[in-house]
Amino acid sequence: KAIITHRTLQKVATSYASMIDTTIAQWSTTYDPTKYGRDSIALFQRSVDHFMQVRAQPQYAGRFIDVRFEDTFERPVEVFSEVLEQLGLDLRDEDLEAAQSWMDANGRETHPPHSYSPEDYGMTAAEIDAAFASYHDQYL
């Protein structure tokens, strides 16, 4: 089985553009953040469309475990437990304790925030939401 983490593509496309900005801008004299932002919409649109086409094929029924990204930080240990259950794996009390311990030491709040917006990369939230409306409707 494949575990698929679903997240609003507004955040994904913007995060991807931010990553490109961080890795390329310092090394390029021709870097244009708005070009990479626009490209990220097209890249993820092709990928998501392909994913949804594959996912709709009958031979893949039951092969995916869907997890909302927000749930992984709002209730991480519960999601861990649910995924293991869907995989048919036994979950012991010490597994839950280890997961909680790890989250306490490494949870989202232990990392500095990273802020960015679609507009930083020549996109708008509305245009990204429109490009991925069918995905959002189905999985979020």
DRENSE-884567 format. One record per residue: residue in one letter; x, y, z negated of N, C-alpha, C, O in turn. Coordinates in steps of 0.001 Angstrom, whole numbers, plus 500000, padded with zeros to 6 digits. Layout:
BEGIN
{a, {X, Y, Z}, {X, Y, Z}, {X, Y, Z}, {X, Y, Z}}
...
//
This chain:
BEGIN
{k, {500844, 498812, 500000}, {500000, 500000, 500000}, {500883, 501244, 500000}, {502024, 501225, 499539}}
{a, {500320, 502313, 500528}, {501003, 503602, 500539}, {500256, 504554, 499618}, {499028, 504628, 499649}}
{i, {500999, 505273, 498807}, {500420, 506280, 497926}, {500505, 507612, 498661}, {501593, 508078, 499000}}
{i, {499353, 508215, 498903}, {499292, 509472, 499633}, {498884, 510573, 498654}, {497825, 510508, 498031}}
{t, {499736, 511571, 498535}, {499446, 512699, 497659}, {498866, 513821, 498509}, {499516, 514305, 499436}}
{h, {497662, 514228, 498197}, {496957, 515255, 498969}, {497038, 516610, 498271}, {496810, 516735, 497067}}
{r, {497365, 517597, 499060}, {497544, 518952, 498561}, {497028, 519924, 499622}, {497072, 519622, 500815}}
{t, {496552, 521061, 499200}, {496117, 522047, 500181}, {497276, 522367, 501128}, {498398, 522624, 500692}}
{l, {496984, 522348, 502416}, {498036, 522591, 503397}, {498499, 524041, 503377}, {499565, 524357, 503903}}
{q, {497717, 524915, 502782}, {498180, 526294, 502607}, {499462, 526291, 501780}, {500428, 526983, 502102}}
{k, {499452, 525511, 500726}, {500632, 525431, 499865}, {501764, 524667, 500537}, {502930, 525039, 500407}}
{v, {501424, 523604, 501252}, {502450, 522789, 501906}, {503162, 523590, 503000}, {504392, 523641, 503026}}
{a, {502406, 524207, 503893}, {503011, 524958, 504993}, {503846, 526118, 504463}, {504927, 526395, 504982}}
{t, {503351, 526791, 503439}, {504087, 527919, 502868}, {505332, 527442, 502136}, {506386, 528069, 502229}}
{s, {505217, 526340, 501413}, {506370, 525780, 500717}, {507448, 525337, 501714}, {508639, 525552, 501492}}
{y, {507013, 524724, 502801}, {507952, 524294, 503836}, {508674, 525511, 504425}, {509893, 525490, 504589}}
{a, {507927, 526561, 504739}, {508544, 527774, 505280}, {509527, 528369, 504278}, {510581, 528871, 504667}}
{s, {509191, 528316, 503002}, {510092, 528812, 501963}, {511378, 527978, 501910}, {512471, 528522, 501753}}
{m, {511238, 526661, 502041}, {512415, 525789, 502033}, {513318, 526103, 503229}, {514538, 526182, 503091}}
{i, {512708, 526279, 504394}, {513483, 526631, 505591}, {514185, 527967, 505364}, {515356, 528132, 505708}}
{d, {513457, 528915, 504780}, {514031, 530225, 504489}, {515254, 530093, 503587}, {516286, 530717, 503834}}
{t, {515136, 529290, 502556}, {516236, 529108, 501606}, {517444, 528445, 502260}, {518585, 528790, 501953}}
{t, {517197, 527496, 503162}, {518320, 526743, 503730}, {518917, 527364, 504984}, {520094, 527141, 505266}}
{i, {518153, 528128, 505741}, {518663, 528648, 507010}, {519046, 530125, 506959}, {520048, 530520, 507557}}
{a, {518280, 530933, 506268}, {518459, 532396, 506324}, {519892, 532837, 506034}, {520416, 533734, 506694}}
{q, {520513, 532213, 505060}, {521864, 532649, 504686}, {522924, 532295, 505730}, {524031, 532831, 505687}}
{w, {522605, 531408, 506655}, {523591, 530942, 507625}, {523318, 531436, 509042}, {524100, 531152, 509950}}
{s, {522248, 532154, 509245}, {521854, 532540, 510598}, {521792, 534050, 510747}, {521387, 534768, 509833}}
{t, {522204, 534513, 511919}, {522078, 535943, 512219}, {520817, 536227, 513027}, {520475, 537386, 513263}}
{t, {520125, 535173, 513450}, {518922, 535344, 514267}, {517668, 534792, 513595}, {516610, 534717, 514218}}
{y, {517783, 534413, 512351}, {516660, 533804, 511631}, {515482, 534770, 511540}, {515654, 535946, 511221}}
{d, {514292, 534263, 511821}, {513059, 535041, 511750}, {512063, 534249, 510907}, {511520, 533253, 511385}}
{p, {511807, 534666, 509664}, {510918, 533894, 508794}, {509506, 533747, 509351}, {508838, 532750, 509074}}
{t, {509036, 534728, 510137}, {507682, 534605, 510673}, {507598, 533523, 511746}, {506555, 532885, 511892}}
{k, {508676, 533306, 512497}, {508684, 532242, 513497}, {508576, 530883, 512814}, {507791, 530036, 513239}}
{y, {509350, 530673, 511769}, {509307, 529386, 511071}, {507988, 529194, 510334}, {507509, 528068, 510203}}
{g, {507413, 530254, 509864}, {506100, 530149, 509241}, {505054, 529703, 510245}, {504266, 528798, 509971}}
{r, {505048, 530335, 511404}, {504090, 529964, 512456}, {504356, 528526, 512920}, {503422, 527758, 513152}}
{d, {505636, 528174, 513053}, {505979, 526811, 513471}, {505517, 525780, 512446}, {505151, 524662, 512809}}
{s, {505534, 526149, 511177}, {505141, 525178, 510148}, {503664, 524814, 510266}, {503289, 523673, 509995}}
{i, {502824, 525761, 510664}, {501407, 525445, 510865}, {501272, 524402, 511969}, {500576, 523400, 511801}}
{a, {501934, 524636, 513091}, {501847, 523706, 514219}, {502420, 522342, 513852}, {501838, 521314, 514200}}
{l, {503537, 522321, 513162}, {504163, 521060, 512755}, {503230, 520243, 511867}, {503011, 519058, 512118}}
{f, {502691, 520861, 510852}, {501812, 520138, 509936}, {500468, 519818, 510576}, {499845, 518814, 510231}}
{q, {500019, 520646, 511490}, {498753, 520346, 512159}, {498888, 519063, 512989}, {498008, 518204, 512944}}
{r, {499983, 518931, 513744}, {500213, 517698, 514505}, {500318, 516499, 513566}, {499733, 515447, 513825}}
{s, {501055, 516659, 512490}, {501258, 515556, 511547}, {499957, 515132, 510875}, {499661, 513940, 510784}}
{v, {499194, 516088, 510412}, {497939, 515789, 509723}, {496929, 515170, 510691}, {496226, 514225, 510335}}
{d, {496857, 515700, 511906}, {495941, 515123, 512897}, {496315, 513665, 513163}, {495439, 512803, 513229}}
{h, {497599, 513389, 513313}, {498044, 512010, 513549}, {497728, 511128, 512339}, {497228, 510014, 512492}}
{f, {498015, 511622, 511158}, {497710, 510877, 509935}, {496231, 510511, 509877}, {495882, 509370, 509577}}
{m, {495371, 511472, 510161}, {493935, 511222, 510067}, {493467, 510240, 511134}, {492560, 509446, 510885}}
{q, {494077, 510282, 512328}, {493729, 509319, 513373}, {494147, 507906, 512969}, {493377, 506958, 513122}}
{v, {495355, 507772, 512459}, {495827, 506457, 512019}, {494971, 505965, 510861}, {494537, 504813, 510840}}
{r, {494740, 506822, 509930}, {493989, 506466, 508732}, {492578, 505976, 509051}, {492029, 505151, 508320}}
{a, {492000, 506468, 510116}, {490628, 506097, 510484}, {490541, 504715, 511139}, {489443, 504182, 511299}}
{q, {491659, 504140, 511511}, {491640, 502830, 512174}, {491307, 501734, 511169}, {491853, 501708, 510066}}
{p, {490411, 500831, 511554}, {489934, 499795, 510627}, {491044, 498915, 510025}, {490932, 498487, 508877}}
{q, {492088, 498650, 510775}, {493135, 497766, 510253}, {493906, 498379, 509081}, {494663, 497682, 508405}}
{y, {493717, 499678, 508839}, {494401, 500322, 507723}, {493501, 500531, 506505}, {493917, 501120, 505508}}
{a, {492282, 500050, 506596}, {491352, 500189, 505468}, {491932, 499516, 504232}, {492419, 498387, 504298}}
{g, {491876, 500207, 503122}, {492353, 499653, 501857}, {493859, 499685, 501665}, {494359, 499185, 500657}}
{r, {494588, 500257, 502601}, {496050, 500273, 502496}, {496608, 501551, 501873}, {497820, 501696, 501718}}
{f, {495723, 502466, 501521}, {496178, 503750, 500989}, {495596, 503993, 499606}, {494452, 503639, 499320}}
{i, {496399, 504596, 498767}, {495947, 505063, 497463}, {496028, 506579, 497522}, {497109, 507142, 497699}}
{d, {494897, 507235, 497377}, {494834, 508690, 497479}, {494946, 509324, 496102}, {494257, 508933, 495160}}
{v, {495828, 510310, 496004}, {496044, 511031, 494757}, {496036, 512522, 495072}, {496755, 512977, 495961}}
{r, {495239, 513266, 494356}, {495268, 514724, 494490}, {496529, 515256, 493812}, {496814, 514914, 492664}}
{f, {497277, 516088, 494520}, {498521, 516637, 493992}, {498292, 517321, 492647}, {499080, 517146, 491717}}
{e, {497219, 518096, 492545}, {496951, 518814, 491302}, {496809, 517853, 490123}, {497196, 518177, 489000}}
{d, {496252, 516671, 490383}, {496089, 515692, 489307}, {497434, 515193, 488778}, {497537, 514802, 487615}}
{t, {498467, 515206, 489628}, {499764, 514703, 489181}, {500402, 515588, 488121}, {501260, 515127, 487369}}
{f, {499998, 516848, 488049}, {500523, 517673, 486950}, {499457, 518049, 485938}, {499792, 518471, 484831}}
{e, {498180, 517908, 486282}, {497126, 518171, 485301}, {496923, 516980, 484368}, {496603, 517152, 483192}}
{r, {497110, 515778, 484897}, {496944, 514555, 484103}, {497871, 513453, 484636}, {497414, 512418, 485120}}
{p, {499169, 513701, 484535}, {500150, 512809, 485171}, {500142, 511372, 484661}, {500262, 510445, 485463}}
{v, {500007, 511163, 483382}, {500062, 509798, 482852}, {498824, 509021, 483273}, {498906, 507824, 483548}}
{e, {497685, 509687, 483324}, {496471, 509017, 483770}, {496586, 508619, 485240}, {496169, 507526, 485624}}
{v, {497148, 509497, 486057}, {497338, 509190, 487475}, {498299, 508011, 487620}, {498058, 507106, 488419}}
{f, {499377, 508020, 486856}, {500332, 506909, 486839}, {499606, 505602, 486538}, {499807, 504598, 487221}}
{s, {498787, 505624, 485544}, {498037, 504443, 485141}, {497071, 503993, 486245}, {496993, 502805, 486557}}
{e, {496345, 504935, 486826}, {495384, 504615, 487889}, {496078, 504019, 489112}, {495574, 503068, 489709}}
{v, {497220, 504567, 489482}, {497950, 504064, 490643}, {498455, 502651, 490390}, {498324, 501783, 491252}}
{l, {499028, 502414, 489220}, {499501, 501065, 488912}, {498349, 500067, 488921}, {498504, 498935, 489379}}
{e, {497207, 500488, 488420}, {496035, 499618, 488424}, {495609, 499289, 489857}, {495305, 498137, 490169}}
{q, {495590, 500308, 490728}, {495209, 500081, 492122}, {496228, 499213, 492864}, {495886, 498557, 493848}}
{l, {497469, 499210, 492395}, {498493, 498354, 492977}, {498416, 496930, 492425}, {499116, 496029, 492888}}
{g, {497546, 496750, 491423}, {497391, 495430, 490822}, {498492, 495076, 489847}, {498728, 493899, 489572}}
{l, {499167, 496086, 489321}, {500259, 495862, 488381}, {499761, 495994, 486949}, {498877, 496797, 486652}}
{d, {500338, 495201, 486081}, {499991, 495271, 484667}, {500628, 496502, 484044}, {501759, 496868, 484362}}
{l, {499893, 497118, 483171}, {500370, 498315, 482493}, {500361, 498049, 480999}, {499327, 497728, 480413}}
{r, {501522, 498186, 480401}, {501640, 497946, 478966}, {501706, 499287, 478226}, {501958, 500334, 478822}}
{d, {501475, 499223, 476920}, {501535, 500437, 476104}, {502896, 501111, 476219}, {502977, 502339, 476267}}
{e, {503968, 500318, 476265}, {505315, 500912, 476358}, {505533, 501606, 477709}, {506341, 502530, 477801}}
{d, {504819, 501169, 478759}, {504899, 501857, 480047}, {504282, 503254, 479943}, {504837, 504233, 480442}}
{l, {503133, 503322, 479290}, {502480, 504617, 479099}, {503309, 505534, 478220}, {503408, 506733, 478481}}
{e, {503905, 504969, 477179}, {504766, 505762, 476294}, {505985, 506278, 477043}, {506379, 507431, 476862}}
{a, {506589, 505437, 477883}, {507755, 505852, 478669}, {507365, 506938, 479666}, {508107, 507901, 479859}}
{a, {506204, 506786, 480299}, {505742, 507800, 481245}, {505510, 509136, 480538}, {505900, 510188, 481044}}
{q, {504882, 509088, 479381}, {504632, 510323, 478635}, {505933, 510962, 478179}, {506078, 512184, 478229}}
{s, {506866, 510158, 477740}, {508164, 510666, 477314}, {508891, 511353, 478478}, {509467, 512430, 478325}}
{w, {508845, 510707, 479629}, {509498, 511292, 480800}, {508836, 512620, 481158}, {509529, 513595, 481453}}
{m, {507502, 512670, 481136}, {506794, 513906, 481465}, {507117, 515012, 480471}, {507263, 516175, 480850}}
{d, {507225, 514647, 479207}, {507567, 515651, 478194}, {508922, 516282, 478485}, {509112, 517478, 478262}}
{a, {509857, 515489, 478979}, {511212, 515982, 479240}, {511364, 516602, 480630}, {512266, 517412, 480847}}
{n, {510499, 516233, 481568}, {510703, 516633, 482958}, {509479, 517224, 483641}, {509484, 517390, 484860}}
{g, {508450, 517539, 482904}, {507212, 518045, 483496}, {507401, 519361, 484230}, {508454, 519995, 484155}}
{r, {506378, 519744, 484923}, {506400, 520957, 485742}, {506838, 522192, 484951}, {507557, 523048, 485467}}
{e, {506403, 522271, 483710}, {506743, 523451, 482892}, {508222, 523508, 482504}, {508671, 524509, 481946}}
{t, {508975, 522460, 482789}, {510414, 522461, 482469}, {511248, 523066, 483593}, {512465, 523192, 483460}}
{h, {510603, 523442, 484702}, {511322, 523999, 485846}, {510911, 525457, 486057}, {509761, 525815, 485802}}
{p, {511831, 526296, 486517}, {511462, 527695, 486755}, {510453, 527791, 487901}, {510508, 527002, 488844}}
{p, {509541, 528747, 487820}, {508551, 528904, 488888}, {509204, 529405, 490175}, {510223, 530095, 490151}}
{h, {508601, 529045, 491274}, {509052, 529499, 492591}, {507855, 530170, 493243}, {506824, 529530, 493448}}
{s, {507975, 531431, 493567}, {506810, 532127, 494119}, {507055, 532531, 495569}, {508153, 532944, 495940}}
{y, {506016, 532404, 496372}, {506036, 532778, 497773}, {504587, 532865, 498224}, {503685, 532374, 497545}}
{s, {504371, 533487, 499361}, {503014, 533595, 499890}, {503057, 533363, 501396}, {504108, 533522, 502017}}
{p, {501934, 532992, 501982}, {501908, 532795, 503434}, {502366, 534047, 504193}, {503040, 533952, 505219}}
{e, {501992, 535206, 503678}, {502341, 536457, 504352}, {503849, 536672, 504435}, {504324, 537371, 505330}}
{d, {504606, 536078, 503514}, {506068, 536179, 503561}, {506621, 535574, 504850}, {507733, 535891, 505271}}
{y, {505826, 534699, 505468}, {506289, 533951, 506638}, {505375, 534146, 507848}, {505312, 533289, 508729}}
{g, {504679, 535262, 507886}, {503878, 535613, 509044}, {502578, 534837, 509182}, {502016, 534762, 510274}}
{m, {502100, 534268, 508103}, {500857, 533495, 508123}, {499853, 534166, 507193}, {500203, 535056, 506417}}
{t, {498607, 533726, 507283}, {497610, 534147, 506303}, {496970, 532903, 505708}, {496905, 531859, 506357}}
{a, {496507, 533014, 504492}, {495853, 531893, 503825}, {494630, 531446, 504622}, {494384, 530247, 504760}}
{a, {493868, 532397, 505143}, {492657, 532064, 505895}, {492983, 531283, 507162}, {492273, 530339, 507508}}
{e, {494041, 531666, 507852}, {494387, 530964, 509097}, {494875, 529549, 508802}, {494576, 528630, 509564}}
{i, {495608, 529357, 507729}, {496060, 528008, 507362}, {494860, 527161, 506951}, {494729, 526016, 507383}}
{d, {493997, 527715, 506129}, {492804, 526974, 505699}, {491948, 526560, 506901}, {491422, 525448, 506935}}
{a, {491811, 527443, 507871}, {491020, 527124, 509068}, {491678, 526013, 509881}, {490990, 525138, 510406}}
{a, {492998, 526043, 509987}, {493716, 525032, 510765}, {493573, 523636, 510158}, {493646, 522635, 510872}}
{f, {493370, 523571, 508843}, {493332, 522274, 508159}, {491999, 522001, 507476}, {491940, 521211, 506534}}
{a, {490938, 522638, 507933}, {489642, 522516, 507285}, {489162, 521057, 507223}, {488651, 520623, 506190}}
{s, {489321, 520307, 508302}, {488813, 518928, 508297}, {489594, 518053, 507305}, {489013, 517204, 506629}}
{y, {490888, 518263, 507225}, {491696, 517518, 506248}, {491265, 517882, 504821}, {491037, 517004, 503989}}
{h, {491159, 519170, 504555}, {490757, 519625, 503214}, {489386, 519075, 502835}, {489177, 518626, 501709}}
{d, {488445, 519117, 503798}, {487105, 518614, 503528}, {487124, 517125, 503178}, {486379, 516677, 502307}}
{q, {487965, 516377, 503848}, {487978, 514931, 503651}, {488748, 514491, 502404}, {488348, 513528, 501749}}
{y, {489839, 515175, 502064}, {490727, 514668, 501031}, {490848, 515523, 499773}, {491444, 515076, 498793}}
{l, {490306, 516727, 499770}, {490481, 517565, 498574}, {489179, 517890, 497902}, {489166, 518585, 496886}}
//
